[in-house]
Amino acid sequence: MKRDAPFYALTLQGPFDDLFGGAWLGRRVLVTGHTGFKGSWLALWLQALGADVCGLALPPEAGQNHLRLLGLAMDEALVDLRNAAAVRAALDCYRPEVVFHLAAQPLVRRSYREPAATFDVNVLGLVHLLEAVRETPSVKVVVNATSDKCYLNREKAEGYREDDALGGHDPYSASKACAEIVSASYRSSFLAGDDGRGHAVALATARAGNVIGGGDWSEDRLLPDLVRSATSGQTTAIRSPLSTRPWQHVLEPLAGYLMLGERLLADPRSAAEAWNFGPDASGQLSVAQVIVAFARRWPAVRCAVDRTAQPHEAGRLHLDAGKAKERLGWHPVWDAERAIERTASWYRRQHEEGGLQSRDDLARFVADARHAGLGWAPARIAEAA
């Protein structure tokens, strides 16, 4: 896809021009994984902020795709992270100032089927990107989105903090722990100061909880599976109804990523480290609780517990986001109930009316952040009055 006109000038500039201190207006930003669920939402938001956005990712998978529905006009390189030369060429062409790295093989159960490919993409693909960053003088900041599953999971009730041990039972989780180690190695070995190639880069990692929201059709994910049940009339198999996760709307961690990037641009040494972005205690819900809440808003959902043997998945996983709250001023905007309500509404509207609610969700999220007095979304004079 190629830009025809700045997206923000057409639609959302008015309510968005003062967000994040105006740090993203006119900023050249590369989003890897822009064809995926989180990446497409981030591309939408960055364009609304006035950034000059380009993308690097595999082509969208067959079937429904959020980026296609959004119709964003942007430059993109549809290349594989495992192709080091193609990654290098894309950065050389686009010359971004900031890189948000979201491209990955993101599915736990697929990682059991494709372990080599998972490590290849999530670890060696990251190395290829960071090598390209070292050769691209324009890059000032990299935010690498890893996962809450990068921690050595001890099934404890307390939330994991950034200094807890890394680990991973399944190949996906292990690959994200590896990505954290690779990031720390590059930060200390090459990017913290002049690496001999002419420039320093501020690199941070971001570990987010389970994200939900419209536009995700991935396999073996709870909300997309429930949507497929509601739209097809078939029964969805539920593997672990008592497992708990930190559930949050996709816009929550993306706000954190944007705050983190803003801080790194302003003061590279102050935030080049690991950060958690997860919900408050009310967002720590079991799979069964999420199903009940979703079904209240879409009664067509049908599901049943699958008691056959399954690959290991963590039973309990919580995050402690206290550091991001204290040092970045990041706080959740929507609680889990609101996140589930907006997600169900997005899919129902898309299925029943063919409508697209993404821009409305983004506008509502920003409005609620302003009302809550969050630092990245200052209240406007008219609203305050």
Secondary structure, 3 states (H helix, E strand, C coil): CCCCCCHHHHCCHHHHCCHHHHCCCCCEEEEECCCCHHHHHHHHHHHHCCCEEEEEECCCCCCCCHHHHHCCCCEEEECCCCCHHHHHHHHHHHCCCEEEECCCCCCHHHHHHCHHHHHHHHHHHHHHHHHHHHCCCCCCEEEEECCHHHECCCCCCCCECCCCCECCCCHHHHHHHHHHHHHHHHHHHHHCCCCCCCCCCEEEEEEECEEECCCCCCCCCHHHHHHHHHHHCCCEEECCCCCEEEEEECHHHHHHHHHHHHHHHHCHHHCCCEEEECCCHHHEEEHHHHHHHHHHHCCCCCEEECCCCCCCCCCECCECCHHHHHHHCCCCCCCHHHHHHHHHHHHHHHHHHCCCCHHHHHHHHHHHHHHCCCCCCCCCHHHHC
